[in-house]
Amino acid sequence: MIAQLRRKIVWMTVGVLLLLVLLTNMVTHLSVVYTCGQLTEQLLEVLAESDEGVRGESQIKLEKGPLLGTLILDKEALVALTNTPLYGAELDRNGQLHSLTDFRGKMLDPEEAGVEAVIRQAVQRAPGGGKSGGFRYYKVEKPYGYYVAMMDSRQGLETLFSRHLLKVMAVFGLPILLIVILVSIFLSKLILRPAVAAFEKQKQFISGAGHELKTPLAAISVNAAVLQDELGENKYIACIRSETERMQGLIRQMLDVACLEDGVETPEQWVRFSLSEAVYQSALPFESMAFEQNIRYTMEIPEGYLYTGDPARIRQLMAILLDNAFKYGRSGGEVSVKLQREGRRFAIEVYNTGRGISREDLPHIFERFYRVDKARSRQAGGSGLGLSIVHDLVSRNFGAIDVKTVIGQGTCFTVTFPYFETEDMDDED
């Protein structure tokens, strides 16, 4: 549980950081787009108003650029970096194109240059800046007519600054992310240190108390059996034995919880075993219970399914699920066990007809000491630990558990485990 909390803290920290980076990047990008758009418009205005148009001086001074103050741009360097030529179009008073040149003075065809639509729009608009497709333009009035300076804004200043931004993020982003992960791991350990200490004391108490209680409970059970032999059937003795067995079961479950929290089991310690046999051996002893409770009991367990894990834990979770199915099933109803392979996963289904689980209780059934029907759980000997143990066992095997229930009809627990393939497994197959 502590390890899960640590992972959650780390992932939450990294998630928050990535969200902040994303938001910062979005704001920065929008700011860059806006600023570069304004700068591009100023650049085109300066070029359009100059005597030589886009063929003018190489050094262009932009006064009071947005967020940047005075900015000096080298025209040829800008074109080389952005791979976007500058175009200048001379128009007469009627809007007819007289000439189209690039920044080097080369005559161009508007259709080949891809600026025909830009020129048409500029002709229809009043002098000033505008956009057409991916181009920005600026139109000014001249003695001979009009002059339009144009630049592809898709590959202009926006691209230049965006590339620079990406390089900065690539250089500094990954190291910062790594540092944040390491710091979050350290902080998670520091934050959870009191909880770890308290949790360790809790586990020690549960383990110690459980072992200490086993001896007197065993003595009570033996003495109750002796009294029953001497006095015969007696409701008070039967109650003592019943409650003693319930307490012994509760202690076993509490010790199981403490054992699971130790986290000593690792995949490296798992073994290759027959999942079919483990499920069948777990399900078979419940046939007598089915006969006593008048419950139709069916098992669909194909042979030959091999699995890598802890067979004792698989048997344990099967015993808990089946015990619950019979405890909360109804006389004359049905309990079924089904094992099947679904693609890359094994699925175990345990179904029983019964009252079902309400929508309010369903999110809490895997919580410790939570009981759906408090009165009936006590009568049946339920402690509220069984399903929490099952959930922990499934998680330790990298599996998942799903519950489908219909009020008044029944409940189906489905446990799925991944199917692992290794060289050793293939050899055994």
C-alpha positions as CSV (number, residue, x, y, z in Angstrom):
1,M,0.0,0.0,0.0
2,I,2.8,2.4,0.9
3,A,4.5,1.6,-2.4
4,Q,1.3,2.4,-4.3
5,L,1.0,5.7,-2.4
6,R,4.6,6.6,-3.4
7,R,3.9,5.8,-7.0
8,K,0.7,7.9,-7.0
9,I,2.6,10.8,-5.5
10,V,5.3,10.5,-8.1
11,W,2.9,10.2,-11.0
12,M,0.7,13.0,-9.7
13,T,3.8,15.3,-9.5
14,V,5.0,14.4,-12.9
15,G,1.5,14.8,-14.3
16,V,1.1,18.2,-12.8
17,L,4.5,19.2,-14.2
18,L,3.6,18.0,-17.7
19,L,0.3,19.9,-17.5
20,L,2.1,23.0,-16.5
21,V,4.6,22.5,-19.3
22,L,1.8,22.0,-21.7
23,L,0.0,25.1,-20.6
24,T,3.2,27.1,-20.6
25,N,4.0,25.9,-24.1
26,M,0.5,26.8,-25.4
27,V,0.7,30.3,-23.9
28,T,4.2,30.7,-25.2
29,H,3.3,29.5,-28.6
30,L,0.3,31.8,-28.8
31,S,2.5,34.7,-27.7
32,V,5.1,33.8,-30.3
33,V,2.5,33.6,-33.0
34,Y,1.0,36.9,-32.1
35,T,4.4,38.7,-31.6
36,C,5.8,37.2,-34.8
37,G,2.7,38.2,-36.7
38,Q,3.1,41.8,-35.5
39,L,6.8,41.8,-36.4
40,T,6.1,40.3,-39.8
41,E,3.5,43.1,-40.5
42,Q,6.0,45.8,-39.4
43,L,8.7,44.2,-41.5
44,L,6.5,44.2,-44.6
45,E,5.4,47.8,-43.9
46,V,9.0,49.0,-43.7
47,L,9.8,47.2,-47.0
48,A,6.7,48.3,-48.8
49,E,7.3,52.0,-47.9
50,S,10.9,52.0,-48.9
51,D,11.9,53.3,-52.3
52,E,13.2,49.9,-53.5
53,G,10.6,47.7,-51.9
54,V,11.7,44.2,-50.9
55,R,14.9,44.8,-52.9
56,G,16.0,47.5,-50.4
57,E,18.6,47.5,-47.7
58,S,19.6,44.3,-46.0
59,Q,19.5,45.6,-42.5
60,I,16.0,46.4,-41.4
61,K,15.3,48.4,-38.3
62,L,11.9,47.8,-36.6
63,E,11.1,50.5,-34.1
64,K,9.3,49.5,-30.9
65,G,8.6,45.9,-31.9
66,P,6.0,44.2,-29.5
67,L,7.6,42.9,-26.4
68,L,11.0,43.3,-27.9
69,G,11.6,47.1,-28.2
70,T,13.8,48.1,-31.1
71,L,14.8,45.1,-33.3
72,I,17.2,44.9,-36.2
73,L,16.7,42.1,-38.7
74,D,19.0,41.1,-41.5
75,K,16.8,40.5,-44.5
76,E,18.9,37.9,-46.3
77,A,19.7,36.0,-43.1
78,L,16.0,35.9,-42.3
79,V,15.2,34.5,-45.7
80,A,17.9,31.9,-45.4
81,L,16.8,30.8,-41.9
82,T,13.1,30.7,-42.7
83,N,13.5,29.5,-46.3
84,T,10.8,32.0,-47.2
85,P,11.5,34.5,-49.9
86,L,10.0,38.0,-49.8
87,Y,7.9,39.2,-52.7
88,G,7.1,42.7,-54.0
89,A,4.3,43.5,-56.5
90,E,3.9,46.8,-58.4
91,L,0.3,47.6,-59.3
92,D,-1.1,50.5,-61.4
93,R,-4.1,52.6,-60.3
94,N,-6.5,50.1,-61.8
95,G,-5.0,47.2,-59.8
96,Q,-3.3,45.6,-62.8
97,L,-0.1,43.8,-62.0
98,H,2.9,45.6,-63.5
99,S,5.7,43.5,-62.0
100,L,6.5,40.9,-59.4
101,T,10.0,40.5,-58.0
102,D,11.7,38.7,-55.1
103,F,14.0,40.2,-52.6
104,R,17.0,39.9,-55.1
105,G,15.1,41.7,-57.9
106,K,14.3,38.6,-59.9
107,M,11.2,38.9,-62.0
108,L,8.6,36.2,-61.2
109,D,5.3,34.8,-62.5
110,P,2.6,35.3,-59.8
111,E,1.1,31.8,-60.4
112,E,4.4,30.1,-60.2
113,A,5.3,32.0,-57.0
114,G,1.9,31.1,-55.5
115,V,0.9,34.6,-54.7
116,E,-1.8,35.2,-57.3
117,A,-4.6,34.9,-54.7
118,V,-2.7,37.2,-52.4
119,I,-2.4,39.9,-55.0
120,R,-6.1,39.6,-56.0
121,Q,-7.1,40.1,-52.4
122,A,-4.7,43.0,-51.9
123,V,-6.1,44.7,-55.0
124,Q,-9.6,44.6,-53.4
125,R,-8.5,45.9,-50.0
126,A,-7.5,49.4,-48.9
127,P,-3.8,50.1,-48.2
128,G,-2.6,48.4,-45.0
129,G,-1.8,45.0,-43.7
130,G,-3.7,41.8,-44.2
131,K,-3.6,38.0,-44.5
132,S,-4.5,35.7,-47.4
133,G,-4.1,32.0,-46.8
134,G,-0.7,31.5,-45.3
135,F,0.7,34.8,-46.5
136,R,0.9,38.2,-44.8
137,Y,1.0,41.3,-47.0
138,Y,1.2,45.0,-46.7
139,K,-0.1,47.4,-49.3
140,V,1.0,51.1,-49.7
141,E,0.1,53.8,-52.2
142,K,2.8,54.9,-54.6
143,P,2.9,57.7,-57.3
144,Y,2.5,55.0,-60.0
145,G,-0.2,53.1,-58.2
146,Y,0.3,50.6,-55.3
147,Y,3.1,48.4,-53.9
148,V,2.4,45.1,-52.1
149,A,5.1,43.4,-49.9
150,M,4.4,39.7,-49.2
151,M,5.8,36.9,-47.1
152,D,4.7,33.3,-46.3
153,S,3.9,33.6,-42.6
154,R,3.7,29.7,-42.3
155,Q,7.5,29.6,-42.7
156,G,8.4,33.0,-41.5
157,L,9.3,34.4,-38.1
158,E,6.8,32.1,-36.4
159,T,8.7,29.0,-37.7
160,L,12.0,30.5,-36.7
161,F,11.0,31.2,-33.1
162,S,9.1,27.9,-32.8
163,R,12.1,26.0,-33.8
164,H,14.2,27.8,-31.3
165,L,11.5,27.1,-28.6
166,L,11.5,23.4,-29.5
167,K,15.3,23.3,-29.2
168,V,15.2,25.0,-25.8
169,M,12.6,22.5,-24.6
170,A,14.5,19.5,-25.9
171,V,17.8,20.6,-24.3
172,F,16.4,21.7,-21.0
173,G,13.0,19.9,-20.7
174,L,14.2,16.3,-20.4
175,P,16.8,17.0,-17.7
176,I,14.3,19.1,-15.8
177,L,11.7,16.2,-16.0
178,L,14.3,13.8,-14.7
179,I,15.2,16.1,-11.8
180,V,11.5,16.5,-11.0
181,I,11.0,12.7,-11.0
182,L,14.0,12.2,-8.6
183,V,12.9,15.0,-6.3
184,S,9.3,13.7,-6.2
185,I,10.6,10.2,-5.3
186,F,12.6,11.7,-2.5
187,L,9.7,13.9,-1.3
188,S,7.3,10.9,-1.5
189,K,9.6,9.0,0.9
190,L,9.9,12.0,3.2
191,I,6.2,12.7,3.2
192,L,5.2,9.1,3.8
193,R,7.9,8.4,6.4
194,P,5.5,8.9,9.4
195,A,2.8,6.8,7.6
196,V,5.4,4.0,7.0
197,A,6.4,4.0,10.6
198,A,2.7,3.9,11.8
199,F,1.9,1.2,9.2
200,E,4.9,-1.0,10.3
201,K,3.7,-0.7,13.9
202,Q,0.2,-1.7,12.8
203,K,1.5,-4.7,11.0
204,Q,3.6,-5.8,13.9
205,F,0.6,-5.4,16.2
206,I,-1.7,-7.4,13.9
207,S,0.9,-10.2,13.5
208,G,1.8,-10.3,17.2
209,A,-1.8,-10.2,18.3
210,G,-2.9,-12.8,15.8
211,H,-0.3,-15.3,16.8
212,E,-1.0,-14.7,20.5
213,L,-4.7,-15.2,20.0
214,K,-4.3,-18.5,18.2
215,T,-3.3,-20.4,21.3
216,P,-6.2,-19.5,23.6
217,L,-8.7,-19.9,20.7
218,A,-7.3,-23.4,20.0
219,A,-7.7,-24.2,23.7
220,I,-11.3,-22.9,23.7
221,S,-12.1,-25.0,20.6
222,V,-10.7,-28.2,22.1
223,N,-12.4,-27.7,25.5
224,A,-15.7,-27.0,23.7
225,A,-15.3,-30.2,21.8
226,V,-14.7,-32.2,25.0
227,L,-17.7,-30.6,26.6
228,Q,-19.9,-31.5,23.6
229,D,-18.7,-35.1,23.9
230,E,-19.5,-35.3,27.6
231,L,-22.8,-33.3,27.6
232,G,-24.0,-34.0,24.1
233,E,-25.5,-31.4,21.8
234,N,-25.9,-28.1,23.4
235,K,-26.8,-24.7,21.9
236,Y,-24.4,-22.8,24.1
237,I,-21.5,-25.1,23.3
238,A,-22.4,-24.9,19.6
239,C,-22.4,-21.1,19.8
240,I,-18.9,-21.2,21.5
241,R,-17.5,-23.4,18.8
242,S,-19.1,-21.4,16.0
243,E,-17.8,-18.1,17.3
244,T,-14.4,-19.7,18.0
245,E,-14.2,-20.8,14.3
246,R,-15.3,-17.4,13.2
247,M,-12.5,-15.7,15.3
248,Q,-9.9,-18.2,14.0
249,G,-11.0,-17.4,10.4
250,L,-10.8,-13.6,11.1
251,I,-7.3,-14.0,12.6
252,R,-6.1,-16.0,9.5
253,Q,-7.4,-13.2,7.2
254,M,-5.8,-10.5,9.3
255,L,-2.5,-12.4,9.2
256,D,-2.9,-12.8,5.4
257,V,-3.4,-9.0,5.1
258,A,-0.2,-8.4,7.1
259,C,1.7,-10.9,5.0
260,L,0.5,-9.3,1.8
261,E,1.5,-5.9,3.0
262,D,5.0,-7.1,3.5
263,G,5.5,-7.2,-0.2
264,V,8.1,-10.0,-0.1
265,E,6.7,-11.8,-3.1
266,T,8.3,-10.9,-6.5
267,P,7.7,-12.2,-10.0
268,E,11.2,-13.7,-9.9
269,Q,9.9,-16.0,-7.2
270,W,6.9,-17.3,-9.2
271,V,6.8,-20.8,-10.6
272,R,5.2,-22.4,-13.7
273,F,2.2,-24.5,-12.7
274,S,-1.1,-25.8,-14.0
275,L,-3.7,-23.1,-13.5
276,S,-6.4,-25.6,-14.5
277,E,-5.4,-27.9,-11.7
278,A,-5.1,-25.1,-9.1
279,V,-8.6,-23.8,-9.9
280,Y,-10.1,-27.3,-10.0
281,Q,-8.5,-28.3,-6.6
282,S,-9.9,-25.1,-5.1
283,A,-13.4,-25.6,-6.5
284,L,-13.8,-29.3,-5.8
285,P,-14.2,-29.1,-1.9
286,F,-17.3,-26.9,-2.3
287,E,-19.3,-29.7,-3.9
288,S,-20.3,-30.9,-0.4
289,M,-21.4,-27.3,0.6
290,A,-23.5,-27.1,-2.6
291,F,-25.2,-30.4,-1.7
292,E,-25.9,-29.2,1.9
293,Q,-27.3,-25.8,0.7
294,N,-29.3,-27.3,-2.2
295,I,-27.4,-25.2,-4.7
296,R,-26.7,-26.3,-8.3
297,Y,-22.9,-26.2,-8.7
298,T,-21.2,-26.3,-12.1
299,M,-17.5,-26.1,-13.0
300,E,-16.1,-25.4,-16.5
301,I,-12.4,-25.8,-16.1
302,P,-10.5,-26.9,-19.3
303,E,-7.3,-28.9,-18.8
304,G,-3.8,-27.9,-19.9
305,Y,-3.8,-24.2,-18.9
306,L,-0.3,-23.3,-17.6
307,Y,0.4,-20.1,-15.7
308,T,3.4,-18.4,-14.0
309,G,2.7,-17.1,-10.5
310,D,2.1,-18.3,-7.0
311,P,-0.2,-21.3,-7.0
312,A,-1.0,-20.9,-3.2
313,R,-2.2,-17.4,-3.8
314,I,-4.4,-18.5,-6.7
315,R,-6.0,-21.2,-4.6
316,Q,-6.5,-18.7,-1.8
317,L,-8.3,-16.1,-3.9
318,M,-10.4,-18.9,-5.4
319,A,-11.4,-20.2,-2.0
320,I,-12.4,-16.7,-0.9
321,L,-14.5,-16.0,-4.0
322,L,-16.3,-19.4,-3.8
323,D,-16.8,-19.1,0.0
324,N,-18.5,-15.7,-0.6
325,A,-20.5,-17.1,-3.5
326,F,-22.0,-19.8,-1.3
327,K,-22.4,-17.6,1.8
328,Y,-24.4,-15.0,0.0
329,G,-26.1,-17.4,-2.5
330,R,-29.7,-18.6,-2.0
331,S,-31.0,-22.1,-1.5
332,G,-32.1,-23.7,-4.8
333,G,-29.9,-21.2,-6.7
334,E,-26.8,-21.6,-8.7
335,V,-23.0,-21.2,-8.2
336,S,-20.7,-21.6,-11.2
337,V,-16.9,-21.6,-11.8
338,K,-15.5,-21.0,-15.3
339,L,-11.9,-20.8,-16.5
340,Q,-11.1,-19.7,-20.0
341,R,-8.4,-18.1,-22.0
342,E,-9.1,-14.8,-23.8
343,G,-6.4,-13.9,-26.1
344,R,-3.4,-12.9,-24.0
345,R,-5.2,-13.3,-20.7
346,F,-6.7,-16.0,-18.5
347,A,-10.2,-15.3,-17.1
348,I,-11.8,-16.9,-14.0
349,E,-15.5,-16.3,-13.5
350,V,-17.3,-17.0,-10.2
351,Y,-21.1,-16.5,-10.4
352,N,-23.9,-17.0,-7.9
353,T,-27.6,-16.3,-7.9
354,G,-28.6,-14.1,-5.0
355,R,-29.6,-10.6,-3.9
356,G,-26.9,-8.8,-5.9
357,I,-24.9,-5.8,-4.8
358,S,-26.4,-2.3,-4.7
359,R,-25.0,0.6,-6.7
360,E,-24.1,2.4,-3.4
361,D,-22.1,-0.6,-2.1
362,L,-20.4,-1.6,-5.3
363,P,-17.5,1.0,-5.2
364,H,-16.6,-0.1,-1.6
365,I,-16.7,-3.9,-1.7
366,F,-12.9,-4.2,-1.9
367,E,-12.3,-2.0,1.1
368,R,-11.2,-3.6,4.3
369,F,-13.8,-4.4,6.8
370,Y,-16.5,-3.2,4.5
371,R,-19.6,-5.5,4.6
372,V,-22.6,-5.0,2.2
373,D,-25.1,-6.6,4.5
374,K,-23.9,-6.0,8.1
375,A,-26.5,-8.3,9.8
376,R,-26.2,-11.1,7.3
377,S,-22.5,-10.9,7.1
378,R,-22.2,-11.5,10.8
379,Q,-24.5,-14.5,10.6
380,A,-22.5,-15.9,7.7
381,G,-19.2,-15.3,9.4
382,G,-18.1,-12.5,7.1
383,S,-15.4,-10.1,8.3
384,G,-15.1,-7.7,5.4
385,L,-11.6,-8.7,4.7
386,G,-12.0,-11.5,2.1
387,L,-12.6,-9.3,-1.0
388,S,-9.8,-6.9,0.0
389,I,-7.4,-9.8,0.2
390,V,-8.6,-11.0,-3.3
391,H,-8.0,-7.5,-4.7
392,D,-4.5,-7.5,-3.3
393,L,-3.8,-11.0,-4.6
394,V,-5.0,-10.1,-8.1
395,S,-2.9,-6.8,-8.1
396,R,0.2,-8.7,-7.1
397,N,-0.3,-11.0,-10.1
398,F,-0.7,-8.0,-12.4
399,G,-4.3,-8.9,-12.9
400,A,-7.6,-7.2,-12.7
401,I,-11.0,-8.0,-11.1
402,D,-14.4,-6.9,-12.4
403,V,-17.8,-7.2,-10.8
404,K,-21.1,-7.5,-12.6
405,T,-24.3,-7.6,-10.5
406,V,-28.0,-7.4,-11.0
407,I,-30.2,-6.7,-8.0
408,G,-32.4,-9.7,-7.2
409,Q,-30.6,-12.0,-9.7
410,G,-27.0,-12.5,-8.8
411,T,-23.3,-11.4,-9.0
412,C,-20.4,-12.4,-11.2
413,F,-16.7,-11.8,-10.2
414,T,-14.3,-12.0,-13.1
415,V,-10.6,-12.2,-12.4
416,T,-8.2,-11.8,-15.3
417,F,-4.5,-12.5,-15.4
418,P,-2.0,-11.8,-18.1
419,Y,-0.6,-14.8,-20.1
420,F,3.2,-14.6,-19.8
421,E,5.4,-16.3,-22.4
422,T,9.1,-17.0,-21.7
423,E,11.6,-19.4,-23.1
424,D,11.2,-21.6,-20.0
425,M,7.4,-21.6,-20.6
426,D,7.7,-22.6,-24.2
427,D,10.1,-25.4,-23.3
428,E,7.6,-26.7,-20.8
429,D,4.7,-26.5,-23.2
